[in-house]
Every structure is written in C-alpha cells, then in structure tokens.
C-alpha cells in the first residue's frame, strides 16, 4: 500500500513542478503506510490512507482545522496530535493546483 502513496506523491510533486520553486534537496521516501516528502532532510508533507498532510506554521494549521478545511494529524489512532500539521482528506477529489501553495509553504519552513 505504501508504494501506491509513494507513486501518488511523486506524481503530484512532479505535476506541480515543486522543484522549480525550492532550491533545497528534495526526496520522497516510504513513510509508515504512505510516503513523505523531505526537503533538506526534514519531512514537510506526507500522503497516506488518511490523506495529504502538510507541516505548516502552527497558527495556520490550527486555523485550517478550526475552519473545518483540514483535520488534525495523528499517525496512529491512539497517538498524539502532531502540532503544526494540517491533514486534508480525499486530496484527489480537489484540483491538484490546490496543493502547490501548501507544498511551498511547508518546504520553505524546514
């Protein structure tokens, strides 16, 4: 299952041409049951069966969650909420261009 999300994440990053806007090294790796985008060695986004998650400024993530646009991220059902992360469920049901601003903001934050 992780390979499916690995391929989806690589395809989305390529489609959005994220590497044109980020000058730091980028790499997609397997991550739990999904895949994660690392920029300069730090995780900034992940795609898993739960959805597409971004590491954002904490206040922005909190605002997105409060407005119902995103959910809090927990890697495990009984795990703690990851502060500063916004999880978007069903990312394929939105235009791919929706995600570019979040990728760039997350990548520039690391």
Protein Blocks (a to p, Z undefined) as FASTA:
>chain_A
ZZmmmmmmmmmmmmnommmmpcbdcddddehjbccddeehiafbdcdfkbccddddfklm
mmmmmnopaccddfbfklccdehiacdehkllpcfklmmmmmmmmmmmZZ
